[in-house]
Amino acid sequence: MLVGSIPQKKVYVYFQAADMFIMPSLREGSPRVILEGMAAGLPIIATDVGEVRNILPLIQKQFIIKPNNMSKMIQAIRRIINNKKLSKTISDQNKKRVKQFNLKNTSSQLTRILEEYER
């Protein structure tokens, strides 16, 4: 489902209706939408741009596709659709991994980095 821009309040409604989240971007920094999709428990299929590779859990690395490689993107989509067990495993891993990016954890990591820098 391609919906274009939607208000932030409605994003989670769309995530709840989805079976997966696909991000075929050519350029990104650290895409917050990936974290939102993970928090919703969606398997993520994304292009290898920005920080995507560092955000997704290990099980998701097989669904990171080089930009403009539509045949691999289609294969990944089919794999998620046809393998419910894999989809569920990824969903569980994404929910677990995204917790590492919450405010408490990221502020603790930043504090540790700053303390080491001061030494």
ZAZA-330502 format. One line per field, with one value per atom (N, C-alpha, C): residue in one letter; x, y, z; residue number from 1. Coordinates in nm, 3 decimals, always signed. Layout:
BEGIN
code = [a ...] $
c1 = [X ...] $
c2 = [Y ...] $
c3 = [Z ...] $
pos = [NUM ...] $
***
This chain:
BEGIN
code = [m m m l l l v v v g g g s s s i i i p p p q q q k k k k k k v v v y y y v v v y y y f f f q q q a a a a a a d d d m m m f f f i i i m m m p p p s s s l l l r r r e e e g g g s s s p p p r r r v v v i i i l l l e e e g g g m m m a a a a a a g g g l l l p p p i i i i i i a a a t t t d d d v v v g g g e e e v v v r r r n n n i i i l l l p p p l l l i i i q q q k k k q q q f f f i i i i i i k k k p p p n n n n n n m m m s s s k k k m m m i i i q q q a a a i i i r r r r r r i i i i i i n n n n n n k k k k k k l l l s s s k k k t t t i i i s s s d d d q q q n n n k k k k k k r r r v v v k k k q q q f f f n n n l l l k k k n n n t t t s s s s s s q q q l l l t t t r r r i i i l l l e e e e e e y y y e e e r r r] $
c1 = [+0.085 +0.000 +0.090 +0.077 +0.152 +0.057 +0.090 -0.004 +0.051 +0.178 +0.235 +0.252 +0.251 +0.269 +0.140 +0.155 +0.039 +0.074 -0.027 -0.001 +0.059 +0.150 +0.217 +0.118 +0.007 -0.094 -0.150 -0.148 -0.210 -0.110 +0.018 +0.120 +0.098 +0.073 +0.060 -0.060 -0.166 -0.284 -0.243 -0.163 -0.116 -0.022 +0.065 +0.154 +0.075 -0.031 -0.112 -0.181 -0.208 -0.274 -0.175 -0.046 +0.057 +0.112 +0.165 +0.233 +0.385 +0.432 +0.576 +0.591 +0.713 +0.743 +0.855 +0.836 +0.934 +0.983 +1.116 +1.175 +1.276 +1.231 +1.320 +1.392 +1.450 +1.513 +1.647 +1.681 +1.813 +1.910 +1.858 +1.941 +1.862 +1.929 +1.872 +1.987 +1.953 +2.050 +2.026 +1.959 +1.918 +1.765 +1.704 +1.559 +1.475 +1.409 +1.322 +1.209 +1.163 +1.051 +1.085 +1.212 +1.254 +1.228 +1.266 +1.242 +1.093 +1.014 +0.869 +0.812 +0.858 +0.813 +0.855 +0.976 +1.024 +0.940 +0.910 +0.830 +0.691 +0.641 +0.510 +0.519 +0.639 +0.657 +0.655 +0.687 +0.686 +0.822 +0.825 +0.950 +0.984 +1.111 +1.155 +1.233 +1.198 +1.276 +1.320 +1.452 +1.501 +1.625 +1.649 +1.772 +1.888 +2.007 +2.128 +2.177 +2.112 +2.146 +2.155 +2.232 +2.241 +2.275 +2.204 +2.230 +2.142 +2.072 +1.980 +2.050 +2.167 +2.240 +2.272 +2.296 +2.330 +2.208 +2.092 +1.970 +1.906 +1.897 +1.823 +1.897 +1.822 +1.887 +1.946 +2.033 +2.105 +2.013 +1.902 +1.811 +1.757 +1.755 +1.701 +1.803 +1.931 +2.035 +2.009 +1.944 +1.914 +1.810 +1.744 +1.642 +1.687 +1.818 +1.876 +1.926 +1.867 +1.887 +1.965 +2.053 +2.122 +2.018 +2.037 +1.942 +1.926 +1.806 +1.770 +1.772 +1.781 +1.780 +1.639 +1.552 +1.411 +1.388 +1.468 +1.447 +1.474 +1.578 +1.606 +1.497 +1.448 +1.340 +1.216 +1.182 +1.065 +1.086 +1.205 +1.236 +1.217 +1.265 +1.253 +1.106 +1.028 +0.884 +0.817 +0.845 +0.785 +0.825 +0.949 +0.997 +0.922 +0.899 +0.823 +0.679 +0.617 +0.478 +0.462 +0.555 +0.543 +0.596 +0.662 +0.719 +0.671 +0.555 +0.494 +0.579 +0.646 +0.731 +0.848 +0.912 +1.020 +0.970 +0.854 +0.795 +0.772 +0.722 +0.697 +0.828 +0.929 +1.059 +1.119 +1.112 +1.163 +1.086 +0.956 +0.871 +0.916 +0.935 +0.978 +1.116 +1.209 +1.344 +1.343 +1.259 +1.251 +1.198 +1.095 +1.041 +1.146 +1.226 +1.332 +1.443 +1.488 +1.599 +1.566 +1.445 +1.410 +1.417 +1.404 +1.414 +1.552 +1.652 +1.788 +1.800 +1.702 +1.706 +1.615 +1.563 +1.475 +1.558 +1.490 +1.558 +1.650 +1.605 +1.686 +1.817 +1.809 +1.930 +2.023 +1.968 +2.055 +2.119 +2.048 +2.109 +2.217 +2.197 +2.301 +2.426 +2.406 +2.520 +2.595 +2.520 +2.582 +2.660 +2.604 +2.672 +2.804 +2.804 +2.927 +3.032 +2.989 +3.082 +3.144 +3.060 +3.110 +3.203 +3.171 +3.258 +3.394 +3.396 +3.523 +3.602 +3.532 +3.598 +3.666 +3.605 +3.660 +3.787 +3.807 +3.926 +4.050] $
c2 = [-0.115 +0.000 +0.123 +0.205 +0.330 +0.442 +0.511 +0.611 +0.753 +0.769 +0.902 +0.953 +1.083 +1.144 +1.133 +1.090 +1.081 +1.148 +1.200 +1.264 +1.165 +1.213 +1.127 +1.051 +1.112 +1.048 +0.921 +0.912 +0.799 +0.691 +0.716 +0.622 +0.484 +0.477 +0.347 +0.270 +0.339 +0.272 +0.198 +0.262 +0.198 +0.081 +0.100 -0.010 -0.132 -0.110 -0.221 -0.298 -0.231 -0.295 -0.365 -0.342 -0.392 -0.528 -0.601 -0.728 -0.710 -0.599 -0.569 -0.421 -0.370 -0.232 -0.234 -0.163 -0.158 -0.015 +0.004 +0.136 +0.131 +0.162 +0.156 +0.288 +0.349 +0.480 +0.472 +0.582 +0.595 +0.662 +0.746 +0.815 +0.829 +0.807 +0.826 +0.853 +0.911 +0.925 +0.810 +0.841 +0.740 +0.741 +0.661 +0.669 +0.627 +0.725 +0.700 +0.605 +0.611 +0.527 +0.378 +0.343 +0.203 +0.163 +0.249 +0.220 +0.210 +0.294 +0.288 +0.156 +0.113 -0.014 -0.131 -0.125 -0.230 -0.234 -0.117 -0.110 -0.168 -0.156 -0.212 -0.362 -0.416 -0.560 -0.602 -0.510 -0.544 -0.591 -0.694 -0.725 -0.606 -0.574 -0.458 -0.505 -0.450 -0.469 -0.328 -0.307 -0.172 -0.175 -0.064 -0.051 -0.019 -0.054 -0.039 +0.105 +0.192 +0.334 +0.382 +0.487 +0.547 +0.445 +0.454 +0.369 +0.245 +0.213 +0.098 -0.029 -0.057 -0.180 -0.186 -0.070 -0.066 -0.072 -0.041 -0.039 -0.177 -0.245 -0.371 -0.484 -0.576 -0.691 -0.786 -0.872 -0.963 -1.041 -1.093 -1.173 -1.093 -0.961 -0.875 -0.841 -0.872 -0.833 -0.890 -1.006 -1.067 -0.988 -0.893 -0.813 -0.669 -0.648 -0.518 -0.532 -0.454 -0.468 -0.348 -0.372 -0.261 -0.173 -0.041 +0.048 +0.012 +0.027 +0.003 -0.144 -0.236 -0.378 -0.433 -0.407 -0.443 -0.594 -0.671 -0.816 -0.872 -0.824 -0.868 -0.818 -0.699 -0.644 -0.733 -0.770 -0.857 -0.993 -1.049 -1.178 -1.168 -1.059 -1.040 -1.029 -0.956 -0.941 -1.077 -1.153 -1.288 -1.377 -1.367 -1.450 -1.421 -1.295 -1.257 -1.306 -1.285 -1.326 -1.477 -1.552 -1.698 -1.774 -1.705 -1.773 -1.705 -1.747 -1.686 -1.707 -1.822 -1.849 -1.750 -1.728 -1.631 -1.491 -1.457 -1.326 -1.304 -1.404 -1.396 -1.383 -1.460 -1.452 -1.313 -1.259 -1.124 -1.022 -1.036 -0.945 -0.942 -1.058 -1.067 -1.004 -1.031 -0.975 -0.823 -0.773 -0.628 -0.558 -0.614 -0.554 -0.552 -0.656 -0.664 -0.563 -0.560 -0.473 -0.325 -0.286 -0.144 -0.085 -0.168 -0.119 -0.063 -0.107 -0.056 +0.091 +0.139 +0.276 +0.370 +0.327 +0.416 +0.526 +0.628 +0.746 +0.710 +0.623 +0.586 +0.521 +0.426 +0.356 +0.447 +0.527 +0.613 +0.722 +0.775 +0.877 +0.815 +0.691 +0.621 +0.599 +0.560 +0.538 +0.669 +0.776 +0.906 +0.951 +0.931 +0.967 +0.891 +0.761 +0.681 +0.734 +0.768 +0.821 +0.952 +1.041 +1.170 +1.154 +1.061 +1.037 +0.984 +0.897 +0.845 +0.955 +1.044 +1.154 +1.248 +1.268 +1.358 +1.304 +1.173 +1.113 +1.142] $
c3 = [+0.000 +0.000 +0.000 -0.098 -0.105 -0.067 +0.040 +0.090 +0.086 +0.055 +0.055 +0.197 +0.211 +0.342 +0.424 +0.548 +0.638 +0.770 +0.839 +0.968 +1.068 +1.152 +1.249 +1.337 +1.370 +1.456 +1.393 +1.260 +1.190 +1.147 +1.166 +1.121 +1.180 +1.311 +1.376 +1.323 +1.284 +1.227 +1.099 +1.017 +0.893 +0.924 +1.022 +1.060 +1.106 +1.182 +1.232 +1.118 +1.008 +0.895 +0.800 +0.822 +0.730 +0.771 +0.673 +0.697 +0.703 +0.647 +0.646 +0.616 +0.637 +0.602 +0.500 +0.390 +0.282 +0.267 +0.271 +0.255 +0.140 +0.017 -0.099 -0.127 -0.024 -0.038 -0.110 -0.174 -0.235 -0.139 -0.049 +0.051 +0.181 +0.290 +0.423 +0.518 +0.630 +0.738 +0.834 +0.941 +1.038 +1.039 +0.955 +0.933 +1.053 +1.114 +1.229 +1.193 +1.070 +1.027 +1.039 +1.024 +1.043 +1.188 +1.281 +1.424 +1.453 +1.390 +1.411 +1.359 +1.243 +1.188 +1.275 +1.328 +1.418 +1.545 +1.601 +1.723 +1.701 +1.578 +1.545 +1.517 +1.521 +1.500 +1.355 +1.266 +1.124 +1.076 +0.991 +0.921 +0.831 +0.822 +0.745 +0.622 +0.508 +0.386 +0.348 +0.339 +0.315 +0.228 +0.163 +0.085 +0.180 +0.136 +0.217 +0.208 +0.282 +0.282 +0.427 +0.448 +0.581 +0.689 +0.799 +0.916 +0.922 +0.814 +0.813 +0.862 +0.811 +0.845 +0.995 +1.057 +1.199 +1.290 +1.236 +1.316 +1.323 +1.211 +1.206 +1.277 +1.339 +1.404 +1.300 +1.345 +1.256 +1.163 +1.214 +1.131 +1.012 +1.023 +0.917 +0.809 +0.831 +0.735 +0.595 +0.589 +0.459 +0.380 +0.445 +0.379 +0.357 +0.361 +0.326 +0.182 +0.094 -0.050 -0.105 -0.201 -0.266 -0.336 -0.332 -0.400 -0.548 -0.598 -0.738 -0.779 -0.685 -0.719 -0.696 -0.791 -0.776 -0.772 -0.843 -0.841 -0.701 -0.633 -0.495 -0.400 -0.424 -0.340 -0.352 -0.473 -0.496 -0.430 -0.442 -0.377 -0.226 -0.168 -0.023 +0.019 -0.059 -0.029 -0.034 -0.138 -0.150 -0.033 +0.007 +0.118 +0.247 +0.275 +0.395 +0.384 +0.268 +0.248 +0.261 +0.206 +0.199 +0.321 +0.413 +0.529 +0.657 +0.704 +0.823 +0.948 +0.956 +1.073 +1.078 +0.964 +0.955 +0.988 +0.933 +0.958 +1.108 +1.177 +1.322 +1.399 +1.360 +1.427 +1.411 +1.290 +1.265 +1.347 +1.350 +1.428 +1.574 +1.632 +1.772 +1.792 +1.700 +1.710 +1.695 +1.605 +1.585 +1.710 +1.772 +1.894 +2.005 +2.011 +2.113 +2.082 +1.958 +1.918 +1.931 +1.897 +1.897 +2.038 +2.140 +2.278 +2.308 +2.234 +2.253 +2.211 +2.137 +2.085 +2.162 +2.278 +2.353 +2.419 +2.468 +2.523 +2.639 +2.727 +2.844 +2.800 +2.709 +2.664 +2.586 +2.496 +2.414 +2.499 +2.598 +2.684 +2.772 +2.816 +2.894 +2.809 +2.684 +2.594 +2.569 +2.549 +2.526 +2.649 +2.767 +2.892 +2.904 +2.875 +2.882 +2.784 +2.665 +2.564 +2.612 +2.665 +2.712 +2.832 +2.921 +3.036 +2.992 +2.893 +2.842 +2.772 +2.705 +2.635 +2.734 +2.851 +2.953 +3.015 +3.010 +3.074 +3.000] $
pos = [1 1 1 2 2 2 3 3 3 4 4 4 5 5 5 6 6 6 7 7 7 8 8 8 9 9 9 10 10 10 11 11 11 12 12 12 13 13 13 14 14 14 15 15 15 16 16 16 17 17 17 18 18 18 19 19 19 20 20 20 21 21 21 22 22 22 23 23 23 24 24 24 25 25 25 26 26 26 27 27 27 28 28 28 29 29 29 30 30 30 31 31 31 32 32 32 33 33 33 34 34 34 35 35 35 36 36 36 37 37 37 38 38 38 39 39 39 40 40 40 41 41 41 42 42 42 43 43 43 44 44 44 45 45 45 46 46 46 47 47 47 48 48 48 49 49 49 50 50 50 51 51 51 52 52 52 53 53 53 54 54 54 55 55 55 56 56 56 57 57 57 58 58 58 59 59 59 60 60 60 61 61 61 62 62 62 63 63 63 64 64 64 65 65 65 66 66 66 67 67 67 68 68 68 69 69 69 70 70 70 71 71 71 72 72 72 73 73 73 74 74 74 75 75 75 76 76 76 77 77 77 78 78 78 79 79 79 80 80 80 81 81 81 82 82 82 83 83 83 84 84 84 85 85 85 86 86 86 87 87 87 88 88 88 89 89 89 90 90 90 91 91 91 92 92 92 93 93 93 94 94 94 95 95 95 96 96 96 97 97 97 98 98 98 99 99 99 100 100 100 101 101 101 102 102 102 103 103 103 104 104 104 105 105 105 106 106 106 107 107 107 108 108 108 109 109 109 110 110 110 111 111 111 112 112 112 113 113 113 114 114 114 115 115 115 116 116 116 117 117 117 118 118 118 119 119 119] $
***
